[in-house]
Amino acid sequence: MTAQGHLRLPAAVRQWCGLAAGDRVLLAACPPEGLLVVHPPAAVDAMVVPVHAAVLGGGRP
């Protein structure tokens, strides 16, 4: 972590996730497993939209 609270990801990780330097991500950690998952914005959208559609009773806006 940087002093500004940013996490520096290696270029290979950014490329694999389709991220550019400075992109925001959602991090999910499982400390007992030593696991850190990086969710790019498109992945978060893909997870959230179906749930919202089901709850609100409609399709994607």
Stockholm file with secondary structure:
# STOCKHOLM 1.0

chainA/1-61         MTAQGHLRLPAAVRQWCGLAAGDRVLLAACPPEGLLVVHPPAAVDAMVVPVHAAVLGGGRP
#=GR chainA/1-61 SS CCTTSCCCCCHHHHHHHTCCTTCCCEEEEEGGGTEEEEECHHHHHHHHHHHHHHHHTSCCC
#=GC SS_cons        CCTTSCCCCCHHHHHHHTCCTTCCCEEEEEGGGTEEEEECHHHHHHHHHHHHHHHHTSCCC
//
